[in-house]
Amino acid sequence: MKSILESERLILREFNLGDAAFIIELLNSPGWLEFIGDRKIKTIKDAENYLLQGPLKSYAQHGYGLYLVELKAGKVALGICGLLKRDFLTDPDIGFAFLPEHSGQSYAFEAAKAMMDHGYAVLKLNKIVAITEPHNVRSIRLLNKLGLHFEKPVRISNENNELLLFTEG
């Protein structure tokens, strides 16, 4: 378990296959299903494949990806946060999702702010963007708090829904 960064209350670390049960819980939580979509992750094997083809593959290919966010006190898994390199975006984008019982405590902001700082200072990225569903008001508020602002609508080529692209400036 490689720790990537720490903030005041949180540790962001690389995922491993032992995190499969957490992935099942998070990816089937109401917020994930509403705003990100059903990834059909129902079994430990499904979750392990998700980790292998998602975060673990991204670490190897890009040097970054989605990380497990844990509370320093007690190492409680709260959610995920990290940077993603998507085919349809020029720049890496910040992504985050937390279990419902850990929302409203500023964990998402703390993790995302630390991740963006890490992206610029350590990974030497030039620009970090974000995408979100138009009706995800909480994410939009968080992106604005991070200094990102709506730029334009974007479409993922194989999907019908339109997303909002947020950039700095």
mmCIF file of the C-alpha atoms, coordinates in Angstrom:
data_MODEL
# 
_entry.id   MODEL 
# 
loop_
_atom_site.group_PDB 
_atom_site.id 
_atom_site.type_symbol 
_atom_site.label_atom_id 
_atom_site.label_alt_id 
_atom_site.label_comp_id 
_atom_site.label_asym_id 
_atom_site.label_entity_id 
_atom_site.label_seq_id 
_atom_site.pdbx_PDB_ins_code 
_atom_site.Cartn_x 
_atom_site.Cartn_y 
_atom_site.Cartn_z 
_atom_site.occupancy 
_atom_site.B_iso_or_equiv 
_atom_site.pdbx_formal_charge 
_atom_site.auth_seq_id 
_atom_site.auth_comp_id 
_atom_site.auth_asym_id 
_atom_site.auth_atom_id 
_atom_site.pdbx_PDB_model_num 
ATOM 1   C CA . MET A 1 1   ? 0.000   0.000   0.000   1.00 0.00 ? 1   MET A CA 1 
ATOM 2   C CA . LYS A 1 2   ? 1.875   2.995   -1.319  1.00 0.00 ? 2   LYS A CA 1 
ATOM 3   C CA . SER A 1 3   ? 0.881   6.259   0.332   1.00 0.00 ? 3   SER A CA 1 
ATOM 4   C CA . ILE A 1 4   ? 0.755   9.091   -2.204  1.00 0.00 ? 4   ILE A CA 1 
ATOM 5   C CA . LEU A 1 5   ? 0.009   12.077  -0.012  1.00 0.00 ? 5   LEU A CA 1 
ATOM 6   C CA . GLU A 1 6   ? -1.386  13.205  3.302   1.00 0.00 ? 6   GLU A CA 1 
ATOM 7   C CA . SER A 1 7   ? -3.513  16.176  4.274   1.00 0.00 ? 7   SER A CA 1 
ATOM 8   C CA . GLU A 1 8   ? -4.549  17.326  7.712   1.00 0.00 ? 8   GLU A CA 1 
ATOM 9   C CA . ARG A 1 9   ? -7.044  14.483  8.277   1.00 0.00 ? 9   ARG A CA 1 
ATOM 10  C CA . LEU A 1 10  ? -6.560  12.179  5.301   1.00 0.00 ? 10  LEU A CA 1 
ATOM 11  C CA . ILE A 1 11  ? -4.205  9.747   3.606   1.00 0.00 ? 11  ILE A CA 1 
ATOM 12  C CA . LEU A 1 12  ? -4.479  9.070   -0.126  1.00 0.00 ? 12  LEU A CA 1 
ATOM 13  C CA . ARG A 1 13  ? -2.916  5.748   -1.064  1.00 0.00 ? 13  ARG A CA 1 
ATOM 14  C CA . GLU A 1 14  ? -2.762  3.437   -4.031  1.00 0.00 ? 14  GLU A CA 1 
ATOM 15  C CA . PHE A 1 15  ? -5.439  0.785   -4.302  1.00 0.00 ? 15  PHE A CA 1 
ATOM 16  C CA . ASN A 1 16  ? -4.630  -2.911  -4.069  1.00 0.00 ? 16  ASN A CA 1 
ATOM 17  C CA . LEU A 1 17  ? -6.777  -5.983  -4.672  1.00 0.00 ? 17  LEU A CA 1 
ATOM 18  C CA . GLY A 1 18  ? -7.521  -6.163  -0.947  1.00 0.00 ? 18  GLY A CA 1 
ATOM 19  C CA . ASP A 1 19  ? -9.718  -3.086  -1.429  1.00 0.00 ? 19  ASP A CA 1 
ATOM 20  C CA . ALA A 1 20  ? -12.244 -4.994  -3.552  1.00 0.00 ? 20  ALA A CA 1 
ATOM 21  C CA . ALA A 1 21  ? -14.992 -5.058  -0.883  1.00 0.00 ? 21  ALA A CA 1 
ATOM 22  C CA . PHE A 1 22  ? -14.742 -1.281  -0.482  1.00 0.00 ? 22  PHE A CA 1 
ATOM 23  C CA . ILE A 1 23  ? -15.011 -0.855  -4.277  1.00 0.00 ? 23  ILE A CA 1 
ATOM 24  C CA . ILE A 1 24  ? -18.221 -2.918  -4.313  1.00 0.00 ? 24  ILE A CA 1 
ATOM 25  C CA . GLU A 1 25  ? -19.693 -0.727  -1.568  1.00 0.00 ? 25  GLU A CA 1 
ATOM 26  C CA . LEU A 1 26  ? -18.687 2.597   -3.164  1.00 0.00 ? 26  LEU A CA 1 
ATOM 27  C CA . LEU A 1 27  ? -19.611 1.735   -6.752  1.00 0.00 ? 27  LEU A CA 1 
ATOM 28  C CA . ASN A 1 28  ? -23.073 0.602   -5.635  1.00 0.00 ? 28  ASN A CA 1 
ATOM 29  C CA . SER A 1 29  ? -23.758 3.610   -3.393  1.00 0.00 ? 29  SER A CA 1 
ATOM 30  C CA . PRO A 1 30  ? -26.689 5.865   -4.382  1.00 0.00 ? 30  PRO A CA 1 
ATOM 31  C CA . GLY A 1 31  ? -24.508 8.848   -5.333  1.00 0.00 ? 31  GLY A CA 1 
ATOM 32  C CA . TRP A 1 32  ? -22.201 6.774   -7.539  1.00 0.00 ? 32  TRP A CA 1 
ATOM 33  C CA . LEU A 1 33  ? -25.126 5.138   -9.323  1.00 0.00 ? 33  LEU A CA 1 
ATOM 34  C CA . GLU A 1 34  ? -26.895 8.483   -9.865  1.00 0.00 ? 34  GLU A CA 1 
ATOM 35  C CA . PHE A 1 35  ? -23.973 10.639  -10.972 1.00 0.00 ? 35  PHE A CA 1 
ATOM 36  C CA . ILE A 1 36  ? -21.409 8.202   -12.392 1.00 0.00 ? 36  ILE A CA 1 
ATOM 37  C CA . GLY A 1 37  ? -23.444 5.185   -13.406 1.00 0.00 ? 37  GLY A CA 1 
ATOM 38  C CA . ASP A 1 38  ? -23.786 1.488   -12.788 1.00 0.00 ? 38  ASP A CA 1 
ATOM 39  C CA . ARG A 1 39  ? -20.459 -0.213  -13.497 1.00 0.00 ? 39  ARG A CA 1 
ATOM 40  C CA . LYS A 1 40  ? -21.976 -3.665  -12.804 1.00 0.00 ? 40  LYS A CA 1 
ATOM 41  C CA . ILE A 1 41  ? -19.503 -4.360  -9.989  1.00 0.00 ? 41  ILE A CA 1 
ATOM 42  C CA . LYS A 1 42  ? -21.296 -6.901  -7.800  1.00 0.00 ? 42  LYS A CA 1 
ATOM 43  C CA . THR A 1 43  ? -18.679 -9.492  -6.802  1.00 0.00 ? 43  THR A CA 1 
ATOM 44  C CA . ILE A 1 44  ? -15.152 -9.483  -5.413  1.00 0.00 ? 44  ILE A CA 1 
ATOM 45  C CA . LYS A 1 45  ? -13.928 -10.726 -8.811  1.00 0.00 ? 45  LYS A CA 1 
ATOM 46  C CA . ASP A 1 46  ? -15.736 -7.838  -10.550 1.00 0.00 ? 46  ASP A CA 1 
ATOM 47  C CA . ALA A 1 47  ? -14.135 -5.375  -8.140  1.00 0.00 ? 47  ALA A CA 1 
ATOM 48  C CA . GLU A 1 48  ? -10.674 -6.874  -8.587  1.00 0.00 ? 48  GLU A CA 1 
ATOM 49  C CA . ASN A 1 49  ? -11.043 -6.582  -12.368 1.00 0.00 ? 49  ASN A CA 1 
ATOM 50  C CA . TYR A 1 50  ? -12.207 -2.959  -11.972 1.00 0.00 ? 50  TYR A CA 1 
ATOM 51  C CA . LEU A 1 51  ? -9.096  -2.219  -9.896  1.00 0.00 ? 51  LEU A CA 1 
ATOM 52  C CA . LEU A 1 52  ? -6.778  -4.012  -12.349 1.00 0.00 ? 52  LEU A CA 1 
ATOM 53  C CA . GLN A 1 53  ? -8.237  -2.313  -15.433 1.00 0.00 ? 53  GLN A CA 1 
ATOM 54  C CA . GLY A 1 54  ? -8.780  1.081   -13.768 1.00 0.00 ? 54  GLY A CA 1 
ATOM 55  C CA . PRO A 1 55  ? -6.607  2.502   -10.990 1.00 0.00 ? 55  PRO A CA 1 
ATOM 56  C CA . LEU A 1 56  ? -3.787  -0.080  -11.088 1.00 0.00 ? 56  LEU A CA 1 
ATOM 57  C CA . LYS A 1 57  ? -3.471  0.159   -14.873 1.00 0.00 ? 57  LYS A CA 1 
ATOM 58  C CA . SER A 1 58  ? -3.509  3.970   -14.671 1.00 0.00 ? 58  SER A CA 1 
ATOM 59  C CA . TYR A 1 59  ? -0.676  4.038   -12.104 1.00 0.00 ? 59  TYR A CA 1 
ATOM 60  C CA . ALA A 1 60  ? 1.465   1.992   -14.506 1.00 0.00 ? 60  ALA A CA 1 
ATOM 61  C CA . GLN A 1 61  ? 0.503   3.910   -17.671 1.00 0.00 ? 61  GLN A CA 1 
ATOM 62  C CA . HIS A 1 62  ? 0.303   7.499   -16.424 1.00 0.00 ? 62  HIS A CA 1 
ATOM 63  C CA . GLY A 1 63  ? 1.992   7.605   -13.021 1.00 0.00 ? 63  GLY A CA 1 
ATOM 64  C CA . TYR A 1 64  ? -1.271  8.605   -11.352 1.00 0.00 ? 64  TYR A CA 1 
ATOM 65  C CA . GLY A 1 65  ? -4.878  7.501   -11.039 1.00 0.00 ? 65  GLY A CA 1 
ATOM 66  C CA . LEU A 1 66  ? -7.663  7.202   -8.500  1.00 0.00 ? 66  LEU A CA 1 
ATOM 67  C CA . TYR A 1 67  ? -6.554  6.645   -4.910  1.00 0.00 ? 67  TYR A CA 1 
ATOM 68  C CA . LEU A 1 68  ? -8.239  5.340   -1.793  1.00 0.00 ? 68  LEU A CA 1 
ATOM 69  C CA . VAL A 1 69  ? -8.960  8.130   0.685   1.00 0.00 ? 69  VAL A CA 1 
ATOM 70  C CA . GLU A 1 70  ? -8.587  7.031   4.295   1.00 0.00 ? 70  GLU A CA 1 
ATOM 71  C CA . LEU A 1 71  ? -9.090  8.872   7.540   1.00 0.00 ? 71  LEU A CA 1 
ATOM 72  C CA . LYS A 1 72  ? -5.736  9.104   9.332   1.00 0.00 ? 72  LYS A CA 1 
ATOM 73  C CA . ALA A 1 73  ? -7.446  8.242   12.598  1.00 0.00 ? 73  ALA A CA 1 
ATOM 74  C CA . GLY A 1 74  ? -8.293  4.548   12.365  1.00 0.00 ? 74  GLY A CA 1 
ATOM 75  C CA . LYS A 1 75  ? -7.510  4.144   8.634   1.00 0.00 ? 75  LYS A CA 1 
ATOM 76  C CA . VAL A 1 76  ? -11.238 4.219   7.787   1.00 0.00 ? 76  VAL A CA 1 
ATOM 77  C CA . ALA A 1 77  ? -11.874 4.101   4.015   1.00 0.00 ? 77  ALA A CA 1 
ATOM 78  C CA . LEU A 1 78  ? -13.987 7.143   3.079   1.00 0.00 ? 78  LEU A CA 1 
ATOM 79  C CA . GLY A 1 79  ? -13.918 7.329   -0.707  1.00 0.00 ? 79  GLY A CA 1 
ATOM 80  C CA . ILE A 1 80  ? -11.724 7.847   -3.735  1.00 0.00 ? 80  ILE A CA 1 
ATOM 81  C CA . CYS A 1 81  ? -9.953  10.823  -5.216  1.00 0.00 ? 81  CYS A CA 1 
ATOM 82  C CA . GLY A 1 82  ? -7.364  11.205  -7.899  1.00 0.00 ? 82  GLY A CA 1 
ATOM 83  C CA . LEU A 1 83  ? -6.459  12.210  -11.405 1.00 0.00 ? 83  LEU A CA 1 
ATOM 84  C CA . LEU A 1 84  ? -7.659  10.465  -14.540 1.00 0.00 ? 84  LEU A CA 1 
ATOM 85  C CA . LYS A 1 85  ? -6.358  10.584  -18.093 1.00 0.00 ? 85  LYS A CA 1 
ATOM 86  C CA . ARG A 1 86  ? -9.372  10.246  -20.363 1.00 0.00 ? 86  ARG A CA 1 
ATOM 87  C CA . ASP A 1 87  ? -9.228  9.772   -24.127 1.00 0.00 ? 87  ASP A CA 1 
ATOM 88  C CA . PHE A 1 88  ? -11.741 12.538  -24.784 1.00 0.00 ? 88  PHE A CA 1 
ATOM 89  C CA . LEU A 1 89  ? -9.962  15.193  -22.676 1.00 0.00 ? 89  LEU A CA 1 
ATOM 90  C CA . THR A 1 90  ? -6.644  16.870  -23.427 1.00 0.00 ? 90  THR A CA 1 
ATOM 91  C CA . ASP A 1 91  ? -5.740  17.342  -19.767 1.00 0.00 ? 91  ASP A CA 1 
ATOM 92  C CA . PRO A 1 92  ? -6.002  15.082  -16.708 1.00 0.00 ? 92  PRO A CA 1 
ATOM 93  C CA . ASP A 1 93  ? -9.167  15.573  -14.686 1.00 0.00 ? 93  ASP A CA 1 
ATOM 94  C CA . ILE A 1 94  ? -9.780  15.431  -10.965 1.00 0.00 ? 94  ILE A CA 1 
ATOM 95  C CA . GLY A 1 95  ? -12.249 12.805  -9.824  1.00 0.00 ? 95  GLY A CA 1 
ATOM 96  C CA . PHE A 1 96  ? -13.736 12.036  -6.436  1.00 0.00 ? 96  PHE A CA 1 
ATOM 97  C CA . ALA A 1 97  ? -16.520 10.028  -4.812  1.00 0.00 ? 97  ALA A CA 1 
ATOM 98  C CA . PHE A 1 98  ? -17.262 9.316   -1.168  1.00 0.00 ? 98  PHE A CA 1 
ATOM 99  C CA . LEU A 1 99  ? -19.522 6.969   0.732   1.00 0.00 ? 99  LEU A CA 1 
ATOM 100 C CA . PRO A 1 100 ? -22.722 8.758   1.787   1.00 0.00 ? 100 PRO A CA 1 
ATOM 101 C CA . GLU A 1 101 ? -21.962 8.474   5.501   1.00 0.00 ? 101 GLU A CA 1 
ATOM 102 C CA . HIS A 1 102 ? -18.801 10.534  4.960   1.00 0.00 ? 102 HIS A CA 1 
ATOM 103 C CA . SER A 1 103 ? -20.325 13.383  2.967   1.00 0.00 ? 103 SER A CA 1 
ATOM 104 C CA . GLY A 1 104 ? -20.813 16.875  4.336   1.00 0.00 ? 104 GLY A CA 1 
ATOM 105 C CA . GLN A 1 105 ? -17.580 16.817  6.354   1.00 0.00 ? 105 GLN A CA 1 
ATOM 106 C CA . SER A 1 106 ? -15.320 18.536  3.776   1.00 0.00 ? 106 SER A CA 1 
ATOM 107 C CA . TYR A 1 107 ? -13.361 15.337  3.121   1.00 0.00 ? 107 TYR A CA 1 
ATOM 108 C CA . ALA A 1 108 ? -13.919 15.626  -0.642  1.00 0.00 ? 108 ALA A CA 1 
ATOM 109 C CA . PHE A 1 109 ? -12.614 19.198  -0.718  1.00 0.00 ? 109 PHE A CA 1 
ATOM 110 C CA . GLU A 1 110 ? -9.622  18.354  1.470   1.00 0.00 ? 110 GLU A CA 1 
ATOM 111 C CA . ALA A 1 111 ? -8.692  15.338  -0.674  1.00 0.00 ? 111 ALA A CA 1 
ATOM 112 C CA . ALA A 1 112 ? -9.278  17.089  -4.017  1.00 0.00 ? 112 ALA A CA 1 
ATOM 113 C CA . LYS A 1 113 ? -7.320  20.201  -2.991  1.00 0.00 ? 113 LYS A CA 1 
ATOM 114 C CA . ALA A 1 114 ? -4.394  18.053  -1.820  1.00 0.00 ? 114 ALA A CA 1 
ATOM 115 C CA . MET A 1 115 ? -4.566  16.007  -5.045  1.00 0.00 ? 115 MET A CA 1 
ATOM 116 C CA . MET A 1 116 ? -4.541  19.107  -7.250  1.00 0.00 ? 116 MET A CA 1 
ATOM 117 C CA . ASP A 1 117 ? -1.603  20.549  -5.298  1.00 0.00 ? 117 ASP A CA 1 
ATOM 118 C CA . HIS A 1 118 ? 0.187   17.203  -5.736  1.00 0.00 ? 118 HIS A CA 1 
ATOM 119 C CA . GLY A 1 119 ? -0.599  17.209  -9.458  1.00 0.00 ? 119 GLY A CA 1 
ATOM 120 C CA . TYR A 1 120 ? 1.041   20.574  -9.969  1.00 0.00 ? 120 TYR A CA 1 
ATOM 121 C CA . ALA A 1 121 ? 3.926   20.363  -7.480  1.00 0.00 ? 121 ALA A CA 1 
ATOM 122 C CA . VAL A 1 122 ? 4.950   16.696  -7.767  1.00 0.00 ? 122 VAL A CA 1 
ATOM 123 C CA . LEU A 1 123 ? 3.602   15.470  -11.109 1.00 0.00 ? 123 LEU A CA 1 
ATOM 124 C CA . LYS A 1 124 ? 4.393   18.828  -12.796 1.00 0.00 ? 124 LYS A CA 1 
ATOM 125 C CA . LEU A 1 125 ? 1.068   18.921  -14.637 1.00 0.00 ? 125 LEU A CA 1 
ATOM 126 C CA . ASN A 1 126 ? 0.298   22.133  -16.539 1.00 0.00 ? 126 ASN A CA 1 
ATOM 127 C CA . LYS A 1 127 ? -3.468  21.972  -16.207 1.00 0.00 ? 127 LYS A CA 1 
ATOM 128 C CA . ILE A 1 128 ? -6.090  19.960  -14.330 1.00 0.00 ? 128 ILE A CA 1 
ATOM 129 C CA . VAL A 1 129 ? -9.723  19.976  -15.416 1.00 0.00 ? 129 VAL A CA 1 
ATOM 130 C CA . ALA A 1 130 ? -12.917 18.308  -14.191 1.00 0.00 ? 130 ALA A CA 1 
ATOM 131 C CA . ILE A 1 131 ? -16.119 16.897  -15.625 1.00 0.00 ? 131 ILE A CA 1 
ATOM 132 C CA . THR A 1 132 ? -19.449 16.356  -13.933 1.00 0.00 ? 132 THR A CA 1 
ATOM 133 C CA . GLU A 1 133 ? -23.094 15.692  -14.627 1.00 0.00 ? 133 GLU A CA 1 
ATOM 134 C CA . PRO A 1 134 ? -25.101 18.927  -15.051 1.00 0.00 ? 134 PRO A CA 1 
ATOM 135 C CA . HIS A 1 135 ? -27.407 18.037  -12.141 1.00 0.00 ? 135 HIS A CA 1 
ATOM 136 C CA . ASN A 1 136 ? -24.605 17.172  -9.685  1.00 0.00 ? 136 ASN A CA 1 
ATOM 137 C CA . VAL A 1 137 ? -24.904 20.398  -7.699  1.00 0.00 ? 137 VAL A CA 1 
ATOM 138 C CA . ARG A 1 138 ? -22.624 19.289  -4.851  1.00 0.00 ? 138 ARG A CA 1 
ATOM 139 C CA . SER A 1 139 ? -19.772 18.444  -7.220  1.00 0.00 ? 139 SER A CA 1 
ATOM 140 C CA . ILE A 1 140 ? -20.218 21.716  -9.095  1.00 0.00 ? 140 ILE A CA 1 
ATOM 141 C CA . ARG A 1 141 ? -19.998 23.629  -5.797  1.00 0.00 ? 141 ARG A CA 1 
ATOM 142 C CA . LEU A 1 142 ? -16.863 21.702  -4.856  1.00 0.00 ? 142 LEU A CA 1 
ATOM 143 C CA . LEU A 1 143 ? -15.241 22.327  -8.243  1.00 0.00 ? 143 LEU A CA 1 
ATOM 144 C CA . ASN A 1 144 ? -15.953 26.055  -7.901  1.00 0.00 ? 144 ASN A CA 1 
ATOM 145 C CA . LYS A 1 145 ? -14.438 26.017  -4.395  1.00 0.00 ? 145 LYS A CA 1 
ATOM 146 C CA . LEU A 1 146 ? -11.321 24.389  -5.906  1.00 0.00 ? 146 LEU A CA 1 
ATOM 147 C CA . GLY A 1 147 ? -11.048 27.309  -8.358  1.00 0.00 ? 147 GLY A CA 1 
ATOM 148 C CA . LEU A 1 148 ? -12.492 25.504  -11.385 1.00 0.00 ? 148 LEU A CA 1 
ATOM 149 C CA . HIS A 1 149 ? -15.222 27.137  -13.455 1.00 0.00 ? 149 HIS A CA 1 
ATOM 150 C CA . PHE A 1 150 ? -17.628 25.931  -16.131 1.00 0.00 ? 150 PHE A CA 1 
ATOM 151 C CA . GLU A 1 151 ? -16.093 26.160  -19.589 1.00 0.00 ? 151 GLU A CA 1 
ATOM 152 C CA . LYS A 1 152 ? -18.334 24.181  -21.940 1.00 0.00 ? 152 LYS A CA 1 
ATOM 153 C CA . PRO A 1 153 ? -20.462 21.071  -22.332 1.00 0.00 ? 153 PRO A CA 1 
ATOM 154 C CA . VAL A 1 154 ? -18.684 17.912  -23.544 1.00 0.00 ? 154 VAL A CA 1 
ATOM 155 C CA . ARG A 1 155 ? -19.842 14.529  -24.768 1.00 0.00 ? 155 ARG A CA 1 
ATOM 156 C CA . ILE A 1 156 ? -18.223 11.163  -24.337 1.00 0.00 ? 156 ILE A CA 1 
ATOM 157 C CA . SER A 1 157 ? -18.251 9.692   -27.831 1.00 0.00 ? 157 SER A CA 1 
ATOM 158 C CA . ASN A 1 158 ? -20.035 6.440   -26.931 1.00 0.00 ? 158 ASN A CA 1 
ATOM 159 C CA . GLU A 1 159 ? -22.624 7.970   -24.597 1.00 0.00 ? 159 GLU A CA 1 
ATOM 160 C CA . ASN A 1 160 ? -25.621 10.211  -25.124 1.00 0.00 ? 160 ASN A CA 1 
ATOM 161 C CA . ASN A 1 161 ? -25.413 12.273  -21.968 1.00 0.00 ? 161 ASN A CA 1 
ATOM 162 C CA . GLU A 1 162 ? -23.707 15.647  -21.901 1.00 0.00 ? 162 GLU A CA 1 
ATOM 163 C CA . LEU A 1 163 ? -21.207 16.485  -19.176 1.00 0.00 ? 163 LEU A CA 1 
ATOM 164 C CA . LEU A 1 164 ? -19.938 19.850  -18.004 1.00 0.00 ? 164 LEU A CA 1 
ATOM 165 C CA . LEU A 1 165 ? -16.236 20.633  -18.388 1.00 0.00 ? 165 LEU A CA 1 
ATOM 166 C CA . PHE A 1 166 ? -14.662 22.765  -15.677 1.00 0.00 ? 166 PHE A CA 1 
ATOM 167 C CA . THR A 1 167 ? -11.265 24.454  -16.033 1.00 0.00 ? 167 THR A CA 1 
ATOM 168 C CA . GLU A 1 168 ? -9.186  26.950  -14.104 1.00 0.00 ? 168 GLU A CA 1 
ATOM 169 C CA . GLY A 1 169 ? -9.350  30.640  -14.779 1.00 0.00 ? 169 GLY A CA 1 
# 
